[in-house]
Amino acid sequence: MAALAPGGRLVAYSSGGGTIQAYDLLVGAKSVIGFQMARIAQGRPAVYEQWRQELWQYFASGQLRPVVHAEFALEDAAEAHAVIEGRGNLGKVVLIPG
């Protein structure tokens, strides 16, 4: 919250845990919004399916290209986790089965 500029908005995607004091939002005119795809899939399955199909179309056409920071052999999963936990990755960390 401290990193948000006055009037800033935090968008949380499928994150968990933690609380925010209302005063911290009000004093800086900040806002927080969040969503979980599982809730959308349950409550609006047709919308979820449409979005899922669009996403795969973007991927198949090359319009969506995931950024891969690093690939690790499955037996090096501890090293991969260390990269993620250290917040050293800029993109996905991928485990490759042997």
DSSP file with accessible surface (Angstrom, degrees, kcal/mol):
  #  RESIDUE AA STRUCTURE BP1 BP2  ACC     N-H-->O    O-->H-N    N-H-->O    O-->H-N    TCO  KAPPA ALPHA  PHI   PSI    X-CA   Y-CA   Z-CA
    1    1 A M    >         0   0   66      0, 0.0     3,-1.3     0, 0.0    19,-0.0   0.000 360.0 360.0 360.0 -35.3    0.0    0.0    0.0
    2    2 A A  T 3   +     0   0  102      1,-0.3     0, 0.0     0, 0.0     0, 0.0   0.779 360.0  59.0 -64.6 -25.1    2.9    2.4    0.8
    3    3 A A  T 3  S+     0   0  105      2,-0.1     2,-0.3     0, 0.0    -1,-0.3   0.663  84.5  99.4 -79.2 -14.6    4.1    2.1   -2.8
    4    4 A L  S <  S-     0   0   36     -3,-1.3     3,-0.1     4,-0.1     6,-0.1  -0.531  73.5-129.1 -75.5 134.5    0.8    3.3   -4.2
    5    5 A A    >   -     0   0   63     -2,-0.3     3,-2.9     1,-0.2    -1,-0.1  -0.355  45.9 -74.6 -70.9 158.8    0.7    7.0   -5.3
    6    6 A P  T 3  S+     0   0  116      0, 0.0    23,-0.2     0, 0.0    -1,-0.2  -0.355 128.3  18.2 -53.8 131.3   -2.1    9.1   -3.9
    7    7 A G  T 3  S+     0   0   52     21,-2.8    23,-0.1     1,-0.2    22,-0.1   0.487  99.1 145.0  81.6   2.6   -5.2    8.1   -5.9
    8    8 A G    <   -     0   0   17     -3,-2.9    23,-2.1    20,-0.3     2,-0.4  -0.227  40.0-140.9 -73.5 163.0   -3.5    4.9   -7.0
    9    9 A R  E     -a   31   0A 161     21,-0.2     2,-0.5    -3,-0.1    23,-0.2  -0.990   2.4-152.3-129.2 132.3   -5.2    1.6   -7.5
   10   10 A L  E     -a   32   0A  69     21,-2.7    23,-2.6    -2,-0.4     2,-0.6  -0.894   9.7-161.6-100.6 124.3   -4.0   -1.9   -6.5
   11   11 A V  E     -a   33   0A  86     -2,-0.5     2,-0.5    21,-0.2    23,-0.2  -0.952   6.3-164.1-108.6 118.0   -5.3   -4.7   -8.7
   12   12 A A  E     -a   34   0A  24     21,-2.8    23,-1.8    -2,-0.6     2,-0.6  -0.902   1.7-161.8-107.0 123.1   -5.0   -8.1   -7.0
   13   13 A Y  E    S-a   35   0A 134     -2,-0.5    23,-0.2    21,-0.2     3,-0.1  -0.923  70.5 -35.4-108.6 112.4   -5.3  -11.2   -9.2
   14   14 A S  S    S+     0   0   55     21,-2.8     2,-0.2    -2,-0.6    -1,-0.1   0.747  94.4 149.1  51.0  29.5   -6.0  -14.5   -7.4
   15   15 A S        -     0   0   78     20,-0.2     2,-0.3     2,-0.0    -1,-0.2  -0.553  31.8-145.8 -89.1 162.0   -3.8  -13.4   -4.5
   16   16 A G        +     0   0   70     -2,-0.2    -3,-0.0    -3,-0.1    -1,-0.0  -0.865  40.9  13.4-128.8 159.1   -4.5  -14.6   -1.0
   17   17 A G        +     0   0   79     -2,-0.3    -2,-0.0     1,-0.1     0, 0.0   0.330  65.3  85.9  73.5 162.9   -4.2  -13.4    2.5
   18   18 A G        -     0   0   77      2,-0.0     2,-0.3     1,-0.0    -1,-0.1   0.140  52.7-122.5  91.6 154.4   -3.6  -10.1    4.2
   19   19 A T        -     0   0  129      2,-0.0     2,-0.4     0, 0.0    -1,-0.0  -0.935  10.2-150.2-130.3 158.1   -5.8   -7.3    5.3
   20   20 A I        -     0   0   72     -2,-0.3     2,-0.3   -19,-0.0     3,-0.0  -0.996  21.7-123.6-129.4 132.0   -5.8   -3.6    4.5
   21   21 A Q    >>  -     0   0  124     -2,-0.4     4,-1.0     1,-0.1     3,-0.6  -0.578  15.0-136.5 -74.4 133.8   -7.0   -0.9    6.9
   22   22 A A  H >> S+     0   0   62     -2,-0.3     4,-2.7     1,-0.2     3,-0.6   0.870 103.6  60.9 -58.1 -37.4   -9.7    1.3    5.5
   23   23 A Y  H 3> S+     0   0  162      1,-0.2     4,-2.8     2,-0.2     5,-0.3   0.898  98.1  57.2 -59.1 -39.5   -8.0    4.4    6.8
   24   24 A D  H <> S+     0   0   75     -3,-0.6     4,-0.6     1,-0.2    -1,-0.2   0.824 111.6  43.4 -62.0 -31.0   -4.9    3.6    4.8
   25   25 A L  H <<>S+     0   0   39     -4,-1.0     5,-2.7    -3,-0.6     3,-0.4   0.923 115.3  47.2 -76.0 -47.6   -7.1    3.7    1.6
   26   26 A L  H ><5S+     0   0  135     -4,-2.7     3,-1.2     1,-0.2    -2,-0.2   0.895 105.3  57.1 -64.7 -42.9   -9.1    6.7    2.6
   27   27 A V  H 3<5S+     0   0   94     -4,-2.8    -1,-0.2     1,-0.3    -2,-0.1   0.817 119.3  31.6 -63.6 -28.3   -6.3    9.0    3.6
   28   28 A G  T 3<5S-     0   0   16     -4,-0.6   -21,-2.8    -3,-0.4   -20,-0.3   0.280 106.4-118.5-110.2   9.6   -4.6    8.6    0.2
   29   29 A A  T < 5 +     0   0   75     -3,-1.2    -3,-0.2    -4,-0.4     2,-0.2   0.889  63.9 154.5  52.2  40.2   -7.7    8.2   -1.9
   30   30 A K      < -     0   0   43     -5,-2.7     2,-0.3    -6,-0.2   -21,-0.2  -0.573  27.5-158.0 -94.7 161.8   -6.3    4.8   -2.9
   31   31 A S  E     -a    9   0A  39    -23,-2.1   -21,-2.7    -2,-0.2     2,-0.4  -0.972   8.4-155.4-141.1 157.1   -8.4    1.8   -4.0
   32   32 A V  E     +a   10   0A  57     -2,-0.3     2,-0.3   -23,-0.2   -21,-0.2  -0.996  14.1 174.0-131.7 133.7   -8.0   -1.9   -4.2
   33   33 A I  E     +a   11   0A  88    -23,-2.6   -21,-2.8    -2,-0.4     2,-0.3  -0.987   6.5 175.5-136.4 147.0   -9.8   -4.3   -6.5
   34   34 A G  E     -a   12   0A  48     -2,-0.3     2,-0.3   -23,-0.2   -21,-0.2  -0.971   8.1-175.6-148.4 162.6   -9.4   -8.0   -7.0
   35   35 A F  E     -a   13   0A  88    -23,-1.8   -21,-2.8    -2,-0.3     2,-0.4  -0.986  14.1-147.8-155.9 158.8  -10.7  -11.0   -8.8
   36   36 A Q     >  -     0   0   89     -2,-0.3     4,-1.6   -23,-0.2     3,-0.4  -1.000  14.6-144.0-131.2 131.7  -10.3  -14.7   -9.1
   37   37 A M  H  > S+     0   0   42     -2,-0.4     4,-3.1     1,-0.2     5,-0.2   0.839 100.1  63.0 -63.6 -31.4  -10.9  -16.6  -12.3
   38   38 A A  H  > S+     0   0   66      1,-0.2     4,-2.1     2,-0.2    -1,-0.2   0.908 103.1  48.9 -61.8 -38.6  -12.4  -19.6  -10.4
   39   39 A R  H  > S+     0   0  174     -3,-0.4     4,-2.7     2,-0.2     5,-0.3   0.908 112.7  47.3 -67.6 -40.6  -15.2  -17.3   -9.2
   40   40 A I  H  X S+     0   0   32     -4,-1.6     4,-3.0     2,-0.2     8,-0.3   0.925 110.6  52.7 -65.1 -42.7  -15.9  -16.1  -12.7
   41   41 A A  H  < S+     0   0   28     -4,-3.1    -2,-0.2     1,-0.2    -1,-0.2   0.883 115.2  41.5 -60.8 -38.0  -15.8  -19.7  -14.0
   42   42 A Q  H  < S+     0   0  160     -4,-2.1    -2,-0.2    -5,-0.2    -1,-0.2   0.922 123.6  35.6 -74.9 -44.8  -18.3  -20.8  -11.4
   43   43 A G  H  < S+     0   0   59     -4,-2.7    -2,-0.2     1,-0.2    -3,-0.2   0.782 133.6  21.4 -84.2 -28.4  -20.6  -17.8  -11.7
   44   44 A R     X  +     0   0  143     -4,-3.0     4,-2.4    -5,-0.3     3,-0.4  -0.522  66.5 165.8-138.6  66.7  -20.4  -17.0  -15.4
   45   45 A P  H  > S+     0   0   81      0, 0.0     4,-2.5     0, 0.0     5,-0.2   0.834  76.4  54.5 -59.1 -33.7  -19.2  -20.1  -17.2
   46   46 A A  H  > S+     0   0   79      2,-0.2     4,-2.1     1,-0.2     5,-0.1   0.919 110.7  45.8 -68.0 -40.7  -20.2  -18.9  -20.7
   47   47 A V  H  > S+     0   0   29     -3,-0.4     4,-2.6     2,-0.2     5,-0.2   0.930 112.6  51.3 -65.3 -44.6  -18.1  -15.7  -20.2
   48   48 A Y  H  X S+     0   0   79     -4,-2.4     4,-2.6    -8,-0.3    -2,-0.2   0.927 110.3  48.7 -58.1 -45.9  -15.2  -17.7  -18.8
   49   49 A E  H  X S+     0   0   68     -4,-2.5     4,-2.5     1,-0.2    -1,-0.2   0.904 110.4  51.2 -63.7 -40.5  -15.3  -20.1  -21.8
   50   50 A Q  H  X S+     0   0  107     -4,-2.1     4,-2.3     2,-0.2    -1,-0.2   0.941 112.2  46.2 -61.5 -46.7  -15.4  -17.2  -24.2
   51   51 A W  H  X S+     0   0  104     -4,-2.6     4,-2.5     2,-0.2    -2,-0.2   0.898 111.1  53.2 -62.6 -39.6  -12.3  -15.6  -22.5
   52   52 A R  H  X S+     0   0   95     -4,-2.6     4,-2.2    -5,-0.2    -2,-0.2   0.935 110.1  46.8 -62.6 -44.6  -10.5  -19.0  -22.5
   53   53 A Q  H  X S+     0   0   95     -4,-2.5     4,-2.1     1,-0.2    -1,-0.2   0.908 111.8  51.0 -64.9 -40.9  -11.0  -19.5  -26.2
   54   54 A E  H  X S+     0   0   66     -4,-2.3     4,-2.4     2,-0.2    -1,-0.2   0.916 108.4  52.5 -61.7 -43.0   -9.9  -15.9  -27.0
   55   55 A L  H  X S+     0   0   91     -4,-2.5     4,-2.2     1,-0.2    -2,-0.2   0.932 109.9  47.1 -59.9 -46.2   -6.8  -16.4  -24.9
   56   56 A W  H  X S+     0   0  143     -4,-2.2     4,-2.9     1,-0.2    -1,-0.2   0.865 110.0  54.1 -66.2 -33.2   -5.8  -19.6  -26.8
   57   57 A Q  H  X S+     0   0  122     -4,-2.1     4,-2.1     2,-0.2     6,-0.3   0.920 108.4  49.1 -65.1 -42.0   -6.5  -17.8  -30.1
   58   58 A Y  H  X>S+     0   0  106     -4,-2.4     6,-1.6     2,-0.2     5,-1.4   0.915 113.6  46.9 -61.5 -42.0   -4.1  -15.0  -29.1
   59   59 A F  H ><5S+     0   0   99     -4,-2.2     3,-1.1     4,-0.2    -2,-0.2   0.947 112.1  49.1 -65.0 -47.7   -1.5  -17.6  -28.2
   60   60 A A  H 3<5S+     0   0   86     -4,-2.9    -1,-0.2     1,-0.3    -2,-0.2   0.855 112.1  49.0 -62.8 -33.6   -1.9  -19.7  -31.4
   61   61 A S  H 3<5S-     0   0   73     -4,-2.1    -1,-0.3    -5,-0.2    -2,-0.2   0.550 114.4-115.1 -84.4  -7.4   -1.7  -16.6  -33.6
   62   62 A G  T <<5S+     0   0   31     -3,-1.1    -3,-0.2    -4,-0.6    -2,-0.1   0.466  86.5 116.2  87.0   1.5    1.5  -15.3  -31.8
   63   63 A Q  S   <S+     0   0  135     -5,-1.4     2,-0.5    -6,-0.3    -4,-0.2   0.753  75.2  50.9 -73.0 -23.3   -0.2  -12.2  -30.4
   64   64 A L        +     0   0   68     -6,-1.6    -2,-0.2    -7,-0.1    -1,-0.2  -0.973  68.0 173.8-117.3 116.2    0.4  -13.5  -26.9
   65   65 A R        -     0   0  191     -2,-0.5    -6,-0.0    -3,-0.0    -7,-0.0  -0.917  25.0-138.7-126.7 104.2    3.9  -14.6  -26.1
   66   66 A P        -     0   0   76      0, 0.0     2,-0.6     0, 0.0    -2,-0.0  -0.321  19.8-125.5 -60.2 140.8    4.6  -15.6  -22.5
   67   67 A V        -     0   0   97      2,-0.0    25,-3.3     0, 0.0     2,-0.6  -0.800  21.3-157.7 -90.0 124.2    8.0  -14.3  -21.3
   68   68 A V  E     -b   92   0B  69     -2,-0.6    25,-0.2    23,-0.3     3,-0.1  -0.922  12.5-175.3-106.6 118.1   10.2  -17.1  -19.9
   69   69 A H  E     -     0   0B  81     23,-2.4     2,-0.3    -2,-0.6    24,-0.2   0.915  68.3 -19.0 -74.1 -46.9   12.8  -16.0  -17.5
   70   70 A A  E     -b   93   0B  26     22,-1.4    24,-2.6     2,-0.0     2,-0.4  -0.989  52.0-137.5-160.5 155.2   14.5  -19.4  -17.1
   71   71 A E  E     -b   94   0B 132     -2,-0.3     2,-0.4    22,-0.2    24,-0.2  -0.962  22.2-171.6-118.2 139.0   14.0  -23.1  -17.5
   72   72 A F  E     -b   95   0B  24     22,-3.0    24,-3.3    -2,-0.4     2,-0.1  -0.970  28.6-110.8-129.6 144.3   15.1  -25.7  -15.0
   73   73 A A  E >   -b   96   0B  32     -2,-0.4     3,-2.3    22,-0.2     7,-0.2  -0.403  38.5-111.3 -65.2 149.2   15.3  -29.4  -15.0
   74   74 A L  G >  S+     0   0   91     22,-2.1     3,-1.6     1,-0.3     4,-0.1   0.875 119.0  59.1 -54.3 -37.0   12.7  -30.9  -12.6
   75   75 A E  G 3  S+     0   0  146      1,-0.3     3,-0.3    21,-0.2    -1,-0.3   0.666 100.8  57.7 -69.9 -11.5   15.4  -32.1  -10.3
   76   76 A D  G X>  +     0   0   70     -3,-2.3     4,-1.9     1,-0.2     3,-0.5   0.047  68.1 122.1-102.2  26.4   16.5  -28.5  -10.0
   77   77 A A  H <>  +     0   0   26     -3,-1.6     4,-2.8     1,-0.2     5,-0.2   0.854  68.3  59.1 -59.5 -34.7   13.1  -27.4   -8.7
   78   78 A A  H 3> S+     0   0   83     -3,-0.3     4,-2.0     1,-0.2    -1,-0.2   0.913 106.0  48.1 -62.5 -39.8   14.7  -26.0   -5.5
   79   79 A E  H <> S+     0   0  111     -3,-0.5     4,-1.8     2,-0.2    -1,-0.2   0.910 110.7  51.5 -65.4 -41.4   16.9  -23.7   -7.5
   80   80 A A  H  X S+     0   0    3     -4,-1.9     4,-2.1     1,-0.2    -2,-0.2   0.927 109.7  49.7 -61.8 -42.8   13.8  -22.6   -9.5
   81   81 A H  H  X S+     0   0   96     -4,-2.8     4,-3.4     1,-0.2     5,-0.3   0.881 106.3  56.3 -64.1 -36.7   11.9  -21.9   -6.3
   82   82 A A  H  X S+     0   0   56     -4,-2.0     4,-2.1     2,-0.2    -1,-0.2   0.895 106.0  50.8 -62.5 -38.8   14.8  -19.8   -5.0
   83   83 A V  H  <>S+     0   0   36     -4,-1.8     5,-2.4     2,-0.2     6,-0.5   0.945 114.7  43.4 -63.0 -45.8   14.7  -17.6   -8.1
   84   84 A I  H ><5S+     0   0   79     -4,-2.1     3,-1.7     1,-0.2    -2,-0.2   0.943 114.2  49.0 -65.7 -47.9   11.0  -17.0   -7.6
   85   85 A E  H 3<5S+     0   0  146     -4,-3.4    -1,-0.2     1,-0.3    -2,-0.2   0.845 110.3  51.9 -63.0 -31.8   11.2  -16.5   -3.8
   86   86 A G  T 3<5S-     0   0   59     -4,-2.1    -1,-0.3    -5,-0.3    -2,-0.2   0.439 108.5-128.0 -82.1   0.2   14.1  -14.1   -4.3
   87   87 A R  T < 5 +     0   0  224     -3,-1.7    -3,-0.2    -4,-0.2    -2,-0.1   0.837  68.4 133.6  54.8  36.9   11.9  -12.2   -6.8
   88   88 A G      < +     0   0   47     -5,-2.4     2,-0.3    -6,-0.2    -4,-0.2   0.473  38.5  98.3 -93.2  -2.7   14.7  -12.4   -9.3
   89   89 A N        -     0   0   45     -6,-0.5     2,-0.5    -5,-0.1     4,-0.1  -0.657  50.0-167.1 -93.8 142.7   12.6  -13.5  -12.2
   90   90 A L  S    S-     0   0  148     -2,-0.3     2,-0.3     2,-0.1    -1,-0.0  -0.797  77.3  -4.5-118.0  80.4   11.3  -11.3  -15.0
   91   91 A G  S    S-     0   0   27     -2,-0.5   -23,-0.3   -23,-0.1     2,-0.1  -0.794 109.7 -22.5 126.3-170.6    8.8  -13.7  -16.5
   92   92 A K  E     -b   68   0B 138    -25,-3.3   -23,-2.4    -2,-0.3   -22,-1.4  -0.413  45.1-144.1 -77.0 147.1    7.9  -17.3  -16.0
   93   93 A V  E     -b   70   0B  29    -24,-0.2     2,-0.4   -25,-0.2   -22,-0.2  -0.967  25.4-159.2-108.7 119.9   10.1  -19.9  -14.3
   94   94 A V  E     -b   71   0B  45    -24,-2.6   -22,-3.0    -2,-0.5     2,-0.5  -0.864  12.3-149.2-111.6 133.7    9.5  -23.2  -16.1
   95   95 A L  E     -b   72   0B  67     -2,-0.4   -22,-0.2   -24,-0.2   -21,-0.1  -0.880  13.3-155.4 -97.8 129.9   10.3  -26.7  -14.8
   96   96 A I  E     -b   73   0B  71    -24,-3.3   -22,-2.1    -2,-0.5   -21,-0.2  -0.916  16.6-128.4-107.5 118.4   11.1  -29.3  -17.6
   97   97 A P              0   0   98      0, 0.0   -24,-0.0     0, 0.0     0, 0.0  -0.355 360.0 360.0 -63.8 145.2   10.5  -32.9  -16.7
   98   98 A G              0   0  106     -2,-0.0   -25,-0.0   -25,-0.0     0, 0.0   0.783 360.0 360.0 -78.9 360.0   13.4  -35.2  -17.3
